[in-house]
Amino acid sequence: MNNNIRALRTARGLSQEALGSALNVSRQTINAIEAGRYDPSLPLAFKLARFFALHIEDVFDDGEETLGS
Amino acid sequence: MWDLMSRLKSKRRYLIELGVCLALYVLAIRLSMLLLNDGIATGIGKPIAALIPMVPGSGMCWVIVRQFHRMDELQRRIQFEALGFAFAGTAIVTFSYGFLETVGFAKVSMFFVWSVMAVLWSLGMAVATRRYR
């Protein structure tokens, strides 16, 4: 799944360590999510979206069309 | 807060707990050997004395489970993949050797089973950690 966490994080001047600290996860977890090597659980995805004050679909993109569109 | 200090503290606590269990395990082995070799334990006491080291051994399991609960979701995923690899790999190795024993290969102690699993667990950890790096 694609995401724009790296762009959102760097735009706020945060390190991976700082973002991980704010979300109670390790720096390695943030790095793996940013690199697209790990898809976070739904609770963590929501926490990430809330942290950036965005909707979850504004942060993550699974490349699928919205149903009914 | 999952900051560096709390992670270091958590790691330190884990190593201390594991170290204490390991020290107790060594003492329990010595006590067990003393009871068995000096003939102090007899009858039903023999298997009980032989199993004394498993009390701190169970403590080690508890310490490891506690450490799992402190991990975040990716670290748990890495452990899950590593343990799955070790579980399947140990089955392959031990069953293969079990079949080889039927054609004359030397009998090996059950103690080797966990050693095989520990090596495969470490290998699985290295591979899984690298995958998510």
N, CA and C atoms of all chains as a GROMACS GRO file, in nm:
protein
  606
    1MET      N    1   0.084  -0.119   0.000
    1MET     CA    2   0.000   0.000   0.000
    1MET      C    3   0.089   0.126   0.000
    2ASN      N    4   0.052   0.221  -0.085
    2ASN     CA    5   0.130   0.345  -0.090
    2ASN      C    6   0.085   0.440   0.022
    3ASN      N    7   0.177   0.525   0.062
    3ASN     CA    8   0.140   0.627   0.161
    3ASN      C    9   0.231   0.748   0.145
    4ASN      N   10   0.188   0.859   0.201
    4ASN     CA   11   0.271   0.981   0.191
    4ASN      C   12   0.319   1.026   0.328
    5ILE      N   13   0.345   0.929   0.413
    5ILE     CA   14   0.388   0.961   0.550
    5ILE      C   15   0.522   1.032   0.552
    6ARG      N   16   0.613   0.988   0.466
    6ARG     CA   17   0.746   1.052   0.467
    6ARG      C   18   0.733   1.202   0.435
    7ALA      N   19   0.651   1.232   0.333
    7ALA     CA   20   0.633   1.373   0.294
    7ALA      C   21   0.565   1.452   0.407
    8LEU      N   22   0.462   1.391   0.468
    8LEU     CA   23   0.391   1.458   0.576
    8LEU      C   24   0.484   1.482   0.696
    9ARG      N   25   0.564   1.382   0.725
    9ARG     CA   26   0.655   1.391   0.840
    9ARG      C   27   0.762   1.497   0.818
   10THR      N   28   0.827   1.490   0.701
   10THR     CA   29   0.936   1.586   0.675
   10THR      C   30   0.882   1.729   0.664
   11ALA      N   31   0.759   1.742   0.613
   11ALA     CA   32   0.698   1.876   0.604
   11ALA      C   33   0.682   1.938   0.742
   12ARG      N   34   0.668   1.852   0.844
   12ARG     CA   35   0.653   1.902   0.982
   12ARG      C   36   0.787   1.903   1.057
   13GLY      N   37   0.892   1.868   0.985
   13GLY     CA   38   1.025   1.871   1.046
   13GLY      C   39   1.047   1.766   1.153
   14LEU      N   40   0.976   1.653   1.140
   14LEU     CA   41   0.988   1.546   1.241
   14LEU      C   42   1.083   1.438   1.195
   15SER      N   43   1.155   1.382   1.289
   15SER     CA   44   1.238   1.265   1.257
   15SER      C   45   1.149   1.140   1.270
   16GLN      N   46   1.198   1.029   1.214
   16GLN     CA   47   1.124   0.902   1.228
   16GLN      C   48   1.113   0.865   1.376
   17GLU      N   49   1.220   0.891   1.450
   17GLU     CA   50   1.222   0.862   1.594
   17GLU      C   51   1.113   0.941   1.666
   18ALA      N   52   1.100   1.069   1.631
   18ALA     CA   53   1.001   1.155   1.698
   18ALA      C   54   0.859   1.111   1.664
   19LEU      N   55   0.836   1.077   1.537
   19LEU     CA   56   0.702   1.032   1.499
   19LEU      C   57   0.669   0.900   1.568
   20GLY      N   58   0.768   0.809   1.568
   20GLY     CA   59   0.747   0.681   1.635
   20GLY      C   60   0.718   0.700   1.782
   21SER      N   61   0.791   0.792   1.844
   21SER     CA   62   0.773   0.821   1.987
   21SER      C   63   0.632   0.872   2.013
   22ALA      N   64   0.583   0.958   1.925
   22ALA     CA   65   0.448   1.014   1.943
   22ALA      C   66   0.340   0.908   1.928
   23LEU      N   67   0.370   0.804   1.851
   23LEU     CA   68   0.269   0.701   1.823
   23LEU      C   69   0.294   0.570   1.898
   24ASN      N   70   0.395   0.571   1.985
   24ASN     CA   71   0.428   0.451   2.064
   24ASN      C   72   0.475   0.333   1.979
   25VAL      N   73   0.546   0.364   1.872
   25VAL     CA   74   0.605   0.256   1.792
   25VAL      C   75   0.753   0.288   1.770
   26SER      N   76   0.828   0.191   1.722
   26SER     CA   77   0.971   0.212   1.704
   26SER      C   78   1.001   0.288   1.575
   27ARG      N   79   1.122   0.342   1.568
   27ARG     CA   80   1.167   0.410   1.447
   27ARG      C   81   1.166   0.315   1.328
   28GLN      N   82   1.202   0.189   1.356
   28GLN     CA   83   1.206   0.087   1.250
   28GLN      C   84   1.066   0.068   1.189
   29THR      N   85   0.964   0.076   1.273
   29THR     CA   86   0.827   0.059   1.224
   29THR      C   87   0.788   0.174   1.132
   30ILE      N   88   0.821   0.296   1.172
   30ILE     CA   89   0.792   0.413   1.088
   30ILE      C   90   0.866   0.401   0.955
   31ASN      N   91   0.992   0.362   0.962
   31ASN     CA   92   1.074   0.348   0.841
   31ASN      C   93   1.015   0.243   0.747
   32ALA      N   94   0.974   0.128   0.803
   32ALA     CA   95   0.919   0.020   0.721
   32ALA      C   96   0.786   0.063   0.655
   33ILE      N   97   0.704   0.140   0.729
   33ILE     CA   98   0.577   0.187   0.673
   33ILE      C   99   0.605   0.288   0.561
   34GLU      N  100   0.694   0.381   0.586
   34GLU     CA  101   0.727   0.483   0.485
   34GLU      C  102   0.782   0.419   0.357
   35ALA      N  103   0.863   0.315   0.375
   35ALA     CA  104   0.924   0.249   0.260
   35ALA      C  105   0.827   0.154   0.190
   36GLY      N  106   0.708   0.137   0.247
   36GLY     CA  107   0.608   0.048   0.186
   36GLY      C  108   0.638  -0.099   0.207
   37ARG      N  109   0.728  -0.127   0.302
   37ARG     CA  110   0.761  -0.268   0.328
   37ARG      C  111   0.668  -0.329   0.433
   38TYR      N  112   0.595  -0.244   0.502
   38TYR     CA  113   0.504  -0.294   0.606
   38TYR      C  114   0.376  -0.211   0.604
   39ASP      N  115   0.263  -0.281   0.594
   39ASP     CA  116   0.133  -0.214   0.602
   39ASP      C  117   0.088  -0.216   0.747
   40PRO      N  118   0.064  -0.098   0.805
   40PRO     CA  119   0.027  -0.096   0.948
   40PRO      C  120  -0.111  -0.154   0.972
   41SER      N  121  -0.136  -0.190   1.097
   41SER     CA  122  -0.270  -0.235   1.136
   41SER      C  123  -0.366  -0.117   1.121
   42LEU      N  124  -0.495  -0.146   1.119
   42LEU     CA  125  -0.595  -0.039   1.106
   42LEU      C  126  -0.585   0.062   1.221
   43PRO      N  127  -0.572   0.016   1.349
   43PRO     CA  128  -0.558   0.114   1.457
   43PRO      C  129  -0.437   0.207   1.439
   44LEU      N  130  -0.323   0.149   1.395
   44LEU     CA  131  -0.205   0.234   1.377
   44LEU      C  132  -0.223   0.328   1.258
   45ALA      N  133  -0.288   0.279   1.152
   45ALA     CA  134  -0.315   0.365   1.036
   45ALA      C  135  -0.402   0.484   1.077
   46PHE      N  136  -0.502   0.459   1.161
   46PHE     CA  137  -0.589   0.568   1.210
   46PHE      C  138  -0.509   0.666   1.296
   47LYS      N  139  -0.420   0.609   1.382
   47LYS     CA  140  -0.339   0.696   1.468
   47LYS      C  141  -0.251   0.788   1.383
   48LEU      N  142  -0.194   0.730   1.276
   48LEU     CA  143  -0.109   0.809   1.187
   48LEU      C  144  -0.189   0.920   1.121
   49ALA      N  145  -0.308   0.884   1.070
   49ALA     CA  146  -0.391   0.984   1.003
   49ALA      C  147  -0.432   1.094   1.100
   50ARG      N  148  -0.471   1.054   1.222
   50ARG     CA  149  -0.513   1.153   1.322
   50ARG      C  150  -0.397   1.244   1.361
   51PHE      N  151  -0.279   1.185   1.367
   51PHE     CA  152  -0.162   1.265   1.404
   51PHE      C  153  -0.143   1.380   1.306
   52PHE      N  154  -0.165   1.350   1.176
   52PHE     CA  155  -0.147   1.454   1.074
   52PHE      C  156  -0.277   1.531   1.047
   53ALA      N  157  -0.380   1.502   1.128
   53ALA     CA  158  -0.511   1.568   1.115
   53ALA      C  159  -0.568   1.550   0.974
   54LEU      N  160  -0.557   1.426   0.925
   54LEU     CA  161  -0.608   1.395   0.791
   54LEU      C  162  -0.698   1.273   0.797
   55HIS      N  163  -0.773   1.250   0.689
   55HIS     CA  164  -0.850   1.127   0.678
   55HIS      C  165  -0.754   1.015   0.638
   56ILE      N  166  -0.791   0.893   0.674
   56ILE     CA  167  -0.700   0.780   0.649
   56ILE      C  168  -0.670   0.763   0.499
   57GLU      N  169  -0.771   0.793   0.415
   57GLU     CA  170  -0.750   0.778   0.270
   57GLU      C  171  -0.663   0.890   0.212
   58ASP      N  172  -0.643   0.996   0.292
   58ASP     CA  173  -0.552   1.103   0.247
   58ASP      C  174  -0.406   1.065   0.276
   59VAL      N  175  -0.389   0.965   0.362
   59VAL     CA  176  -0.253   0.922   0.399
   59VAL      C  177  -0.215   0.794   0.326
   60PHE      N  178  -0.312   0.702   0.315
   60PHE     CA  179  -0.285   0.573   0.252
   60PHE      C  180  -0.363   0.557   0.122
   61ASP      N  181  -0.302   0.489   0.026
   61ASP     CA  182  -0.368   0.465  -0.102
   61ASP      C  183  -0.338   0.322  -0.143
   62ASP      N  184  -0.447   0.242  -0.152
   62ASP     CA  185  -0.426   0.101  -0.189
   62ASP      C  186  -0.433   0.082  -0.341
   63GLY      N  187  -0.448   0.190  -0.415
   63GLY     CA  188  -0.448   0.182  -0.561
   63GLY      C  189  -0.578   0.132  -0.621
   64GLU      N  190  -0.679   0.108  -0.534
   64GLU     CA  191  -0.807   0.057  -0.584
   64GLU      C  192  -0.904   0.174  -0.604
   65GLU      N  193  -0.992   0.155  -0.703
   65GLU     CA  194  -1.096   0.256  -0.725
   65GLU      C  195  -1.198   0.248  -0.612
   66THR      N  196  -1.262   0.361  -0.577
   66THR     CA  197  -1.368   0.359  -0.477
   66THR      C  198  -1.487   0.284  -0.534
   67LEU      N  199  -1.549   0.196  -0.454
   67LEU     CA  200  -1.664   0.118  -0.501
   67LEU      C  201  -1.778   0.210  -0.539
   68GLY      N  202  -1.839   0.182  -0.655
   68GLY     CA  203  -1.954   0.259  -0.699
   68GLY      C  204  -1.916   0.381  -0.781
   69SER      N  205  -1.786   0.406  -0.795
   69SER     CA  206  -1.747   0.524  -0.873
   69SER      C  207  -1.724   0.485  -1.018
   70MET      N  208   0.557   0.692   2.640
   70MET     CA  209   0.624   0.737   2.517
   70MET      C  210   0.727   0.634   2.475
   71TRP      N  211   0.722   0.605   2.343
   71TRP     CA  212   0.814   0.505   2.291
   71TRP      C  213   0.944   0.574   2.252
   72ASP      N  214   1.005   0.643   2.346
   72ASP     CA  215   1.128   0.711   2.312
   72ASP      C  216   1.246   0.619   2.338
   73LEU      N  217   1.362   0.670   2.300
   73LEU     CA  218   1.483   0.588   2.308
   73LEU      C  219   1.509   0.542   2.451
   74MET      N  220   1.489   0.633   2.548
   74MET     CA  221   1.516   0.598   2.688
   74MET      C  222   1.426   0.485   2.737
   75SER      N  223   1.297   0.495   2.704
   75SER     CA  224   1.205   0.391   2.752
   75SER      C  225   1.234   0.257   2.685
   76ARG      N  226   1.278   0.264   2.556
   76ARG     CA  227   1.312   0.138   2.489
   76ARG      C  228   1.437   0.076   2.550
   77LEU      N  229   1.534   0.162   2.583
   77LEU     CA  230   1.657   0.111   2.646
   77LEU      C  231   1.625   0.053   2.783
   78LYS      N  232   1.535   0.123   2.857
   78LYS     CA  233   1.494   0.074   2.989
   78LYS      C  234   1.426  -0.061   2.977
   79SER      N  235   1.338  -0.072   2.877
   79SER     CA  236   1.264  -0.196   2.854
   79SER      C  237   1.360  -0.311   2.822
   80LYS      N  238   1.459  -0.280   2.737
   80LYS     CA  239   1.558  -0.380   2.697
   80LYS      C  240   1.641  -0.422   2.819
   81ARG      N  241   1.677  -0.322   2.901
   81ARG     CA  242   1.759  -0.348   3.020
   81ARG      C  243   1.681  -0.436   3.118
   82ARG      N  244   1.552  -0.403   3.136
   82ARG     CA  245   1.468  -0.480   3.227
   82ARG      C  246   1.459  -0.626   3.179
   83TYR      N  247   1.442  -0.641   3.047
   83TYR     CA  248   1.432  -0.775   2.988
   83TYR      C  249   1.561  -0.854   3.013
   84LEU      N  250   1.675  -0.789   2.988
   84LEU     CA  251   1.804  -0.859   3.005
   84LEU      C  252   1.828  -0.895   3.152
   85ILE      N  253   1.788  -0.804   3.244
   85ILE     CA  254   1.805  -0.833   3.387
   85ILE      C  255   1.716  -0.952   3.426
   86GLU      N  256   1.589  -0.947   3.385
   86GLU     CA  257   1.497  -1.056   3.420
   86GLU      C  258   1.547  -1.190   3.364
   87LEU      N  259   1.593  -1.184   3.237
   87LEU     CA  260   1.642  -1.307   3.173
   87LEU      C  261   1.770  -1.356   3.244
   88GLY      N  262   1.855  -1.261   3.280
   88GLY     CA  263   1.980  -1.295   3.349
   88GLY      C  264   1.953  -1.361   3.484
   89VAL      N  265   1.856  -1.306   3.558
   89VAL     CA  266   1.821  -1.364   3.689
   89VAL      C  267   1.769  -1.507   3.670
   90CYS      N  268   1.681  -1.525   3.571
   90CYS     CA  269   1.627  -1.660   3.545
   90CYS      C  270   1.738  -1.757   3.504
   91LEU      N  271   1.831  -1.707   3.423
   91LEU     CA  272   1.943  -1.791   3.377
   91LEU      C  273   2.031  -1.832   3.496
   92ALA      N  274   2.058  -1.736   3.585
   92ALA     CA  275   2.140  -1.765   3.704
   92ALA      C  276   2.068  -1.868   3.792
   93LEU      N  277   1.937  -1.848   3.811
   93LEU     CA  278   1.859  -1.944   3.891
   93LEU      C  279   1.857  -2.082   3.824
   94TYR      N  280   1.855  -2.081   3.691
   94TYR     CA  281   1.855  -2.207   3.615
   94TYR      C  282   1.985  -2.285   3.641
   95VAL      N  283   2.098  -2.213   3.637
   95VAL     CA  284   2.228  -2.276   3.662
   95VAL      C  285   2.231  -2.333   3.805
   96LEU      N  286   2.183  -2.253   3.902
   96LEU     CA  287   2.179  -2.300   4.042
   96LEU      C  288   2.088  -2.423   4.054
   97ALA      N  289   1.974  -2.420   3.984
   97ALA     CA  290   1.879  -2.531   3.989
   97ALA      C  291   1.939  -2.658   3.931
   98ILE      N  292   2.020  -2.644   3.827
   98ILE     CA  293   2.086  -2.762   3.768
   98ILE      C  294   2.184  -2.822   3.869
   99ARG      N  295   2.259  -2.734   3.935
   99ARG     CA  296   2.356  -2.782   4.035
   99ARG      C  297   2.284  -2.853   4.150
  100LEU      N  298   2.172  -2.794   4.195
  100LEU     CA  299   2.095  -2.854   4.303
  100LEU      C  300   2.038  -2.989   4.259
  101SER      N  301   1.986  -2.991   4.138
  101SER     CA  302   1.928  -3.114   4.084
  101SER      C  303   2.034  -3.225   4.075
  102MET      N  304   2.152  -3.188   4.024
  102MET     CA  305   2.260  -3.286   4.011
  102MET      C  306   2.306  -3.336   4.148
  103LEU      N  307   2.310  -3.243   4.244
  103LEU     CA  308   2.349  -3.280   4.381
  103LEU      C  309   2.251  -3.383   4.439
  104LEU      N  310   2.122  -3.353   4.424
  104LEU     CA  311   2.018  -3.442   4.478
  104LEU      C  312   2.021  -3.580   4.411
  105LEU      N  313   2.049  -3.580   4.281
  105LEU     CA  314   2.047  -3.708   4.207
  105LEU      C  315   2.177  -3.786   4.224
  106ASN      N  316   2.291  -3.716   4.210
  106ASN     CA  317   2.420  -3.784   4.215
  106ASN      C  318   2.458  -3.834   4.355
  107ASP      N  319   2.413  -3.761   4.458
  107ASP     CA  320   2.446  -3.802   4.594
  107ASP      C  321   2.341  -3.897   4.654
  108GLY      N  322   2.245  -3.934   4.570
  108GLY     CA  323   2.143  -4.030   4.615
  108GLY      C  324   2.048  -3.973   4.717
  109ILE      N  325   2.040  -3.840   4.726
  109ILE     CA  326   1.948  -3.778   4.824
  109ILE      C  327   1.803  -3.797   4.778
  110ALA      N  328   1.783  -3.780   4.646
  110ALA     CA  329   1.648  -3.799   4.590
  110ALA      C  330   1.631  -3.947   4.554
  111THR      N  331   1.524  -4.005   4.603
  111THR     CA  332   1.496  -4.146   4.571
  111THR      C  333   1.350  -4.161   4.530
  112GLY      N  334   1.319  -4.270   4.463
  112GLY     CA  335   1.180  -4.298   4.425
  112GLY      C  336   1.118  -4.187   4.343
  113ILE      N  337   1.000  -4.141   4.388
  113ILE     CA  338   0.929  -4.035   4.316
  113ILE      C  339   1.006  -3.903   4.321
  114GLY      N  340   1.098  -3.894   4.418
  114GLY     CA  341   1.180  -3.774   4.431
  114GLY      C  342   1.275  -3.754   4.314
  115LYS      N  343   1.313  -3.865   4.248
  115LYS     CA  344   1.410  -3.855   4.138
  115LYS      C  345   1.358  -3.772   4.020
  116PRO      N  346   1.240  -3.807   3.966
  116PRO     CA  347   1.192  -3.722   3.855
  116PRO      C  348   1.163  -3.579   3.899
  117ILE      N  349   1.121  -3.562   4.024
  117ILE     CA  350   1.095  -3.426   4.074
  117ILE      C  351   1.227  -3.347   4.079
  118ALA      N  352   1.332  -3.412   4.132
  118ALA     CA  353   1.463  -3.347   4.139
  118ALA      C  354   1.515  -3.317   3.998
  119ALA      N  355   1.491  -3.410   3.906
  119ALA     CA  356   1.539  -3.390   3.768
  119ALA      C  357   1.470  -3.271   3.701
  120LEU      N  358   1.346  -3.243   3.744
  120LEU     CA  359   1.270  -3.134   3.682
  120LEU      C  360   1.286  -2.999   3.751
  121ILE      N  361   1.366  -2.993   3.857
  121ILE     CA  362   1.385  -2.865   3.930
  121ILE      C  363   1.430  -2.751   3.836
  122PRO      N  364   1.524  -2.777   3.743
  122PRO     CA  365   1.567  -2.665   3.654
  122PRO      C  366   1.454  -2.607   3.570
  123MET      N  367   1.345  -2.682   3.556
  123MET     CA  368   1.237  -2.631   3.472
  123MET      C  369   1.155  -2.523   3.542
  124VAL      N  370   1.175  -2.506   3.673
  124VAL     CA  371   1.105  -2.396   3.743
  124VAL      C  372   1.159  -2.261   3.693
  125PRO      N  373   1.293  -2.238   3.705
  125PRO     CA  374   1.344  -2.113   3.645
  125PRO      C  375   1.332  -2.115   3.492
  126GLY      N  376   1.330  -2.235   3.433
  126GLY     CA  377   1.309  -2.246   3.287
  126GLY      C  378   1.175  -2.187   3.248
  127SER      N  379   1.072  -2.216   3.329
  127SER     CA  380   0.939  -2.158   3.304
  127SER      C  381   0.942  -2.007   3.324
  128GLY      N  382   1.025  -1.964   3.420
  128GLY     CA  383   1.042  -1.820   3.442
  128GLY      C  384   1.095  -1.751   3.317
  129MET      N  385   1.187  -1.818   3.248
  129MET     CA  386   1.242  -1.761   3.123
  129MET      C  387   1.131  -1.743   3.020
  130CYS      N  388   1.043  -1.844   3.011
  130CYS     CA  389   0.930  -1.834   2.917
  130CYS      C  390   0.845  -1.711   2.952
  131TRP      N  391   0.819  -1.691   3.081
  131TRP     CA  392   0.737  -1.579   3.127
  131TRP      C  393   0.803  -1.446   3.091
  132VAL      N  394   0.937  -1.440   3.110
  132VAL     CA  395   1.011  -1.318   3.078
  132VAL      C  396   1.002  -1.288   2.927
  133ILE      N  397   1.014  -1.392   2.845
  133ILE     CA  398   1.009  -1.373   2.699
  133ILE      C  399   0.869  -1.326   2.657
  134VAL      N  400   0.765  -1.387   2.716
  134VAL     CA  401   0.627  -1.346   2.683
  134VAL      C  402   0.604  -1.200   2.724
  135ARG      N  403   0.657  -1.162   2.842
  135ARG     CA  404   0.646  -1.022   2.886
  135ARG      C  405   0.711  -0.928   2.786
  136GLN      N  406   0.827  -0.969   2.734
  136GLN     CA  407   0.898  -0.886   2.636
  136GLN      C  408   0.816  -0.874   2.507
  137PHE      N  409   0.750  -0.983   2.468
  137PHE     CA  410   0.664  -0.979   2.348
  137PHE      C  411   0.554  -0.874   2.366
  138HIS      N  412   0.499  -0.866   2.488
  138HIS     CA  413   0.391  -0.771   2.514
  138HIS      C  414   0.439  -0.626   2.508
  139ARG      N  415   0.570  -0.606   2.527
  139ARG     CA  416   0.625  -0.469   2.522
  139ARG      C  417   0.654  -0.426   2.378
  140MET      N  418   0.654  -0.520   2.285
  140MET     CA  419   0.692  -0.489   2.146
  140MET      C  420   0.580  -0.418   2.072
  141ASP      N  421   0.617  -0.344   1.967
  141ASP     CA  422   0.513  -0.285   1.883
  141ASP      C  423   0.475  -0.386   1.774
  142GLU      N  424   0.379  -0.348   1.690
  142GLU     CA  425   0.322  -0.447   1.598
  142GLU      C  426   0.421  -0.501   1.494
  143LEU      N  427   0.513  -0.418   1.448
  143LEU     CA  428   0.611  -0.468   1.350
  143LEU      C  429   0.709  -0.565   1.416
  144GLN      N  430   0.752  -0.530   1.538
  144GLN     CA  431   0.844  -0.620   1.608
  144GLN      C  432   0.777  -0.754   1.636
  145ARG      N  433   0.648  -0.750   1.668
  145ARG     CA  434   0.574  -0.876   1.689
  145ARG      C  435   0.563  -0.954   1.559
  146ARG      N  436   0.543  -0.884   1.447
  146ARG     CA  437   0.535  -0.950   1.317
  146ARG      C  438   0.668  -1.020   1.286
  147ILE      N  439   0.778  -0.949   1.314
  147ILE     CA  440   0.911  -1.006   1.290
  147ILE      C  441   0.929  -1.132   1.374
  148GLN      N  442   0.890  -1.125   1.501
  148GLN     CA  443   0.900  -1.242   1.589
  148GLN      C  444   0.812  -1.356   1.538
  149PHE      N  445   0.693  -1.320   1.493
  149PHE     CA  446   0.600  -1.422   1.444
  149PHE      C  447   0.661  -1.496   1.324
  150GLU      N  448   0.717  -1.420   1.230
  150GLU     CA  449   0.779  -1.483   1.112
  150GLU      C  450   0.899  -1.567   1.151
  151ALA      N  451   0.980  -1.514   1.244
  151ALA     CA  452   1.100  -1.587   1.288
  151ALA      C  453   1.061  -1.717   1.359
  152LEU      N  454   0.960  -1.708   1.446
  152LEU     CA  455   0.918  -1.828   1.520
  152LEU      C  456   0.849  -1.929   1.428
  153GLY      N  457   0.775  -1.879   1.330
  153GLY     CA  458   0.713  -1.969   1.232
  153GLY      C  459   0.819  -2.044   1.153
  154PHE      N  460   0.922  -1.970   1.112
  154PHE     CA  461   1.034  -2.032   1.039
  154PHE      C  462   1.103  -2.135   1.127
  155ALA      N  463   1.128  -2.098   1.255
  155ALA     CA  464   1.196  -2.190   1.347
  155ALA      C  465   1.111  -2.314   1.375
  156PHE      N  466   0.980  -2.293   1.390
  156PHE     CA  467   0.888  -2.405   1.417
  156PHE      C  468   0.891  -2.505   1.302
  157ALA      N  469   0.875  -2.453   1.179
  157ALA     CA  470   0.873  -2.542   1.062
  157ALA      C  471   1.010  -2.605   1.038
  158GLY      N  472   1.115  -2.523   1.053
  158GLY     CA  473   1.251  -2.573   1.030
  158GLY      C  474   1.289  -2.681   1.130
  159THR      N  475   1.249  -2.662   1.257
  159THR     CA  476   1.279  -2.762   1.360
  159THR      C  477   1.207  -2.893   1.328
  160ALA      N  478   1.085  -2.882   1.280
  160ALA     CA  479   1.010  -3.003   1.242
  160ALA      C  480   1.086  -3.078   1.131
  161ILE      N  481   1.132  -3.006   1.030
  161ILE     CA  482   1.204  -3.068   0.918
  161ILE      C  483   1.332  -3.136   0.970
  162VAL      N  484   1.410  -3.061   1.049
  162VAL     CA  485   1.539  -3.114   1.096
  162VAL      C  486   1.519  -3.234   1.189
  163THR      N  487   1.431  -3.220   1.288
  163THR     CA  488   1.416  -3.328   1.386
  163THR      C  489   1.349  -3.452   1.326
  164PHE      N  490   1.252  -3.431   1.238
  164PHE     CA  491   1.189  -3.548   1.174
  164PHE      C  492   1.288  -3.616   1.079
  165SER      N  493   1.365  -3.535   1.007
  165SER     CA  494   1.464  -3.595   0.916
  165SER      C  495   1.562  -3.681   0.995
  166TYR      N  496   1.611  -3.624   1.107
  166TYR     CA  497   1.708  -3.702   1.186
  166TYR      C  498   1.641  -3.823   1.251
  167GLY      N  499   1.515  -3.806   1.291
  167GLY     CA  500   1.441  -3.919   1.348
  167GLY      C  501   1.434  -4.036   1.249
  168PHE      N  502   1.409  -4.003   1.123
  168PHE     CA  503   1.404  -4.109   1.022
  168PHE      C  504   1.543  -4.169   0.999
  169LEU      N  505   1.646  -4.083   1.005
  169LEU     CA  506   1.783  -4.134   0.987
  169LEU      C  507   1.823  -4.227   1.102
  170GLU      N  508   1.769  -4.201   1.223
  170GLU     CA  509   1.797  -4.289   1.337
  170GLU      C  510   1.747  -4.431   1.310
  171THR      N  511   1.639  -4.441   1.231
  171THR     CA  512   1.584  -4.575   1.202
  171THR      C  513   1.676  -4.656   1.111
  172VAL      N  514   1.773  -4.586   1.045
  172VAL     CA  515   1.868  -4.659   0.960
  172VAL      C  516   2.009  -4.658   1.021
  173GLY      N  517   2.014  -4.638   1.152
  173GLY     CA  518   2.142  -4.660   1.220
  173GLY      C  519   2.216  -4.536   1.267
  174PHE      N  520   2.165  -4.416   1.237
  174PHE     CA  521   2.234  -4.296   1.286
  174PHE      C  522   2.224  -4.293   1.440
  175ALA      N  523   2.324  -4.232   1.502
  175ALA     CA  524   2.332  -4.230   1.650
  175ALA      C  525   2.210  -4.161   1.710
  176LYS      N  526   2.164  -4.214   1.824
  176LYS     CA  527   2.053  -4.152   1.897
  176LYS      C  528   2.101  -4.018   1.954
  177VAL      N  529   2.018  -3.917   1.938
  177VAL     CA  530   2.054  -3.783   1.986
  177VAL      C  531   1.958  -3.745   2.098
  178SER      N  532   2.013  -3.673   2.199
  178SER     CA  533   1.932  -3.631   2.314
  178SER      C  534   1.823  -3.531   2.272
  179MET      N  535   1.712  -3.535   2.347
  179MET     CA  536   1.603  -3.439   2.324
  179MET      C  537   1.649  -3.295   2.347
  180PHE      N  538   1.758  -3.278   2.424
  180PHE     CA  539   1.809  -3.143   2.451
  180PHE      C  540   1.846  -3.069   2.322
  181PHE      N  541   1.879  -3.146   2.216
  181PHE     CA  542   1.922  -3.083   2.092
  181PHE      C  543   1.807  -3.017   2.016
  182VAL      N  544   1.684  -3.060   2.047
  182VAL     CA  545   1.569  -3.006   1.973
  182VAL      C  546   1.560  -2.854   1.988
  183TRP      N  547   1.567  -2.808   2.116
  183TRP     CA  548   1.554  -2.664   2.135
  183TRP      C  549   1.675  -2.589   2.082
  184SER      N  550   1.792  -2.654   2.086
  184SER     CA  551   1.911  -2.588   2.031
  184SER      C  552   1.892  -2.561   1.883
  185VAL      N  553   1.836  -2.659   1.813
  185VAL     CA  554   1.808  -2.642   1.670
  185VAL      C  555   1.709  -2.527   1.651
  186MET      N  556   1.605  -2.526   1.735
  186MET     CA  557   1.502  -2.423   1.722
  186MET      C  558   1.560  -2.283   1.750
  187ALA      N  559   1.648  -2.275   1.850
  187ALA     CA  560   1.708  -2.145   1.885
  187ALA      C  561   1.792  -2.091   1.769
  188VAL      N  562   1.869  -2.180   1.706
  188VAL     CA  563   1.952  -2.138   1.592
  188VAL      C  564   1.863  -2.089   1.478
  189LEU      N  565   1.756  -2.165   1.450
  189LEU     CA  566   1.666  -2.128   1.340
  189LEU      C  567   1.588  -2.000   1.374
  190TRP      N  568   1.555  -1.982   1.502
  190TRP     CA  569   1.486  -1.859   1.546
  190TRP      C  570   1.576  -1.738   1.519
  191SER      N  571   1.704  -1.750   1.556
  191SER     CA  572   1.799  -1.640   1.532
  191SER      C  573   1.812  -1.611   1.383
  192LEU      N  574   1.820  -1.718   1.305
  192LEU     CA  575   1.831  -1.703   1.160
  192LEU      C  576   1.706  -1.634   1.104
  193GLY      N  577   1.591  -1.681   1.149
  193GLY     CA  578   1.463  -1.623   1.105
  193GLY      C  579   1.452  -1.477   1.144
  194MET      N  580   1.502  -1.441   1.264
  194MET     CA  581   1.500  -1.303   1.311
  194MET      C  582   1.584  -1.214   1.219
  195ALA      N  583   1.703  -1.267   1.184
  195ALA     CA  584   1.794  -1.190   1.099
  195ALA      C  585   1.728  -1.164   0.962
  196VAL      N  586   1.667  -1.268   0.905
  196VAL     CA  587   1.603  -1.254   0.773
  196VAL      C  588   1.484  -1.158   0.780
  197ALA      N  589   1.397  -1.178   0.883
  197ALA     CA  590   1.276  -1.094   0.894
  197ALA      C  591   1.312  -0.949   0.923
  198THR      N  592   1.412  -0.928   1.009
  198THR     CA  593   1.454  -0.790   1.041
  198THR      C  594   1.504  -0.721   0.916
  199ARG      N  595   1.582  -0.794   0.836
  199ARG     CA  596   1.636  -0.738   0.712
  199ARG      C  597   1.525  -0.703   0.614
  200ARG      N  598   1.421  -0.788   0.610
  200ARG     CA  599   1.310  -0.765   0.517
  200ARG      C  600   1.239  -0.633   0.544
  201TYR      N  601   1.225  -0.598   0.673
  201TYR     CA  602   1.150  -0.476   0.708
  201TYR      C  603   1.241  -0.356   0.736
  202ARG      N  604   1.370  -0.370   0.710
  202ARG     CA  605   1.463  -0.261   0.740
  202ARG      C  606   1.442  -0.145   0.643
   0.00000   0.00000   0.00000
